Amino acid sequence: MSTFPALVLVHGAWHGTWCWQPLIDHLPDLDVRTVALPSNGHDPAVLGDLYDDAGAVAEAVAAIGGPTVVVGHSYGGCPVTESAAAVGNVHRVIYLSALMQDVGDSVLSLVGGVHPPYWDVHEQPRQGKDCGYFEVAEPLEALYGDVEPHLARQSVARLGRQSLASVTQPLTEAAWHTVPSTYILCEEDMAIPLALQEAMAARAERTVRLRSGHSPFLSQPAELARVLRDELAFSIHGRRSSLA
């Protein structure tokens, strides 16, 4: 039985729990859970928002009960930041090329309220403020530049739509103020520039660098698994894992 905390993986925009499978395959001895965020899906009419996502993360962590480390990738950093401190059993938050923001911030506040060029936005103003969704344009370049081509194409085919509400709503909590945190920088990320990652990572207790694109769970899952083992070990022992 593993002596490590449970590991909860929270995907980013457009993705689902499917994206973590190559990484999970390299962590067979750990208790790994994944969270499906309500803000992502294929039917725009039922997409949730940031607070729905935070609730899903909190529910998954609370169900574990014991020591837990939560990983948020990309947008997934937002609901993790919103929810992780309140649950009580989170020993560390790991931001994987993720948004590590403060109370009052939203995804769009990072870019002055302007949608990034690789977002394909579908607004639905008649249904209320911030209604609608967005898809990703040119995902092979933005998300999967260093992923094996066949796997990259398979992943593109599985991407969903992301609610606009999830990226306009502000954080009301910021877990990294009270929960130990690690930031994993992806140095060749085409979706979240390295300079922006580094600015956010300055808030973290620890930083790790990967020479990878935006999706290392697909492009180099073995190396990411090694890094996560180190951080799990540090969260309980204050040192690196002897299994790395």
N, C-alpha and C positions, 0 to 999 in steps of 0.2 A: 504494500500500500504506500502511495506517495506521501512524503512528509511535507510536500509543497502546498501552499494555499491553492484553492480552486482558481481557475483562470477563466474569466468571462471576456469574450471577444465581441466587440460592437463594430459593425461594418459602417462604411461611409455612404455618401449619397449614391443613389442608383443601384446599389448592390443589395445582396441578400446574404443569408447565412452560408450559401453555397460557396462564396468566395474564400472561406477559411479552410476548406477541406484539405488542400495540399499541406498547409501548416499543421493542421490537426493530425495528419498522418505521421508527422515527425514528433508528435507528443503523445505516444500511445499509453504512457504510464501516468499521465496527469488527468485530473478531473477538469475537463475543458467544456465550457458551456458557450453557446452562441445566443445572441439576441437578434430577433427580427424586428427592425424598426418600422413602426406603422406609417412613417412619412414616405416610405418607398413602396412602390407597387406598380401594377399595370393599369388599374382602373382609377382615373383621376378623381372620381366622385367619392372615393372612400379613403383617400390619403389622409394620414394624421399630420400632426404638427410637432414642433420641438418638444412641447410638454408631454404629448403622448409618448414620444420616444423616450424621454426621461423617465416616465412612469414604467415603461417596459424594461428599461435597464434596472431600475430600483426593484421591480418585482423579481427579476431574475437573480439579482444579488441577494435579496432577502430570503429567497427560497433555499439558498445554499446554507445560510445560517452561520457557518464557520468562516475562518479567514479567507479572504478573497482578494485577488488582484484583477483589476479591470483594464482592458486594453481598448482604446478608442482609435479608430483609423479615420483620418480626414474629417468629414463632417461629424463622424461618430464621436469626436472629441467634445462636441457641444452637449449632447444629452448626458454623456459621462460627467462632464464638468457640472452640469445642472443637478445631477442626482447622487453622485457617489458619496458625498459627505454625510448625507442625511440617513443613509441606511445603517451605518455603524460598524459593519464588519469588513469594510474595504481597507486593506493594509497599504495598498499602493495603487496609483493610477498611472498607466503608461500611455503616452500620447505617441502614436505612430504616424508621423507626418500629418499630425492632426491639429485641429483648431483648439488652442489653449487660450481661452479668452477670459475676460473678467465680467463681473456683474454689470449689466446694462448693455453689454456688447451683443451684436448679432453677427451672423456670417456676412451679411452685406455691409455692415459697418466697417469691416476690414478693407473694403474696396470703394468706400465713399458712396455706398448705395447704388452703385452701377453694376449690372450683371456682367460677370466675366465673359470674354468673347467665346469661350468654348461651351457656354450654356445656350441651349435652344429653348427659349422661354415661351410659354403659352399662358398668357394672362387671361383671367376670366373675371373682369371687373364688375360685371353685372351681379355676380354672386357674393360680392363683398370684398372688403379690403384684403389684399394679399392672397386672394384666391387664384388658383391655377397651379401649374406645375412646370417643371423644366426637365429637359433631357440633356444628354451630353453630345456635343458635336465633336467629330473626329476623336472618338474614344481610344482608338489604337495608339494615337500619338500622345494624348493627354494622360491616359491612365495605364497603358500597357506597352510602353515603348521598349522595355527590356524583357518582356514576357515572350516565351516561345510562341511563334506565330499561330500554330494550331490552337493552343490553349487560349491565346489572346482572342482569336475569332470566336471561340466557344463562349468566352466570357462576355464579349460584346453582345452576343445573341441573347444573353440572359439579363442584361441590364434593364432596369425598370424606370419609372418616372419618379421624380422627387417633388414633394409639395413646396410651393413658394413660401407657405407659412413657416416651414421649418427653418428657413434661412433669413426671415425677417423678424422673428420674435426674439426679444432680448433675454439673456440669461438673468435669472433671479438669484442664483447661487454660483459659487466658484469653488469647487472641491479642492483645488490645489492650494488654497490658502491654509487648509487644515489637514489634508491628507498628503503623505509623501508622494512625490511624482518623479517620473522619468520621461524624458523626451527622446524619441528615436528619430534622428534626422535622416531623411532620404536625400542624398546629395545630388541625385540626377532626376529629381522629381520635376515633371513638366506641368503638373497641375497646381502645386503649391510651391512657389519659388523658394529656393534655399534661404535667401535672405529673410523672408517672412518666417520660415520655420525657425531660424536662429533667433529672431526677435522674440518669438513666443517661448522658445526653449529657455531663454534667460530666466523665466519664472520657475523652471523645474529644479528640483534638488539634484538630479543627475541627468546627464546627456550621453547618448550613444550615437555613433555615426554609422550609417550603412551606405555603401556605394551602390545605390539602387534607384529605380524609378519609383513611381507612386504606389506600386502594388507588390511589395516584396514577399507577401504571403503567396503570390503566384510565381514570381520570378526567381526567388531564392528562399524557399520555405525552410530549408535545413539551417541556413545561417540565421534567419529570423528566429527559429526555434531555439537555437543556441543562445541568442541574446535574451530571449524571454526567460529561459531557464536561469540565466545569470541574475536577472532582475527578480525572479521569484525567490531565489536563494538569498539575495540581498535583503529582500523584504522581511525575512525571518531570522537570518543569521548575520546580516551586516557584512557579508562577504560573497564572493562569486561561488557558483556551483562547482563542485568537484566532478559533476557529470557533463560539464560543457565540453 
